[in-house]
Amino acid sequence: MNNKYLDCIALTIAIIGAVNWGLIGFFSIDLVSFIFGNMSWISRIIYAVVGVSGLYLITFYMYTGGSAHAKE
């Protein structure tokens, strides 16, 4: 998979999603809903893209697992 650009984009989107969840947890502020409306079509797309990015980042575990076995 080794696509650095896709990895960086997915990581950036996941970080933005994590910051949004942090705002929800600490201050009860949903930034996506505040900017784009509560469950509007664009906010649903943003939530879906963040979710897909998170699922893609699960593949990072294969990178770490593969590199640890290769060094031994």
RAQUIVEN-V725840 format. One record per residue. RES is the residue in one small letter. NEAR is the number of other ideal C-beta (glycine too) atoms within 10 Angstrom. Layout:
res=RES near=NEAR
res=RES near=NEAR
This chain:
res=m near=9
res=n near=6
res=n near=9
res=k near=7
res=y near=7
res=l near=12
res=d near=16
res=c near=10
res=i near=14
res=a near=21
res=l near=14
res=t near=11
res=i near=19
res=a near=19
res=i near=12
res=i near=16
res=g near=18
res=a near=12
res=v near=11
res=n near=19
res=w near=13
res=g near=12
res=l near=15
res=i near=14
res=g near=9
res=f near=8
res=f near=9
res=s near=7
res=i near=12
res=d near=15
res=l near=16
res=v near=21
res=s near=16
res=f near=12
res=i near=11
res=f near=16
res=g near=12
res=n near=9
res=m near=10
res=s near=13
res=w near=9
res=i near=11
res=s near=17
res=r near=13
res=i near=11
res=i near=20
res=y near=15
res=a near=10
res=v near=16
res=v near=20
res=g near=13
res=v near=13
res=s near=19
res=g near=14
res=l near=11
res=y near=17
res=l near=14
res=i near=8
res=t near=11
res=f near=13
res=y near=9
res=m near=10
res=y near=12
res=t near=9
res=g near=10
res=g near=10
res=s near=9
res=a near=9
res=h near=8
res=a near=7
res=k near=6
res=e near=4
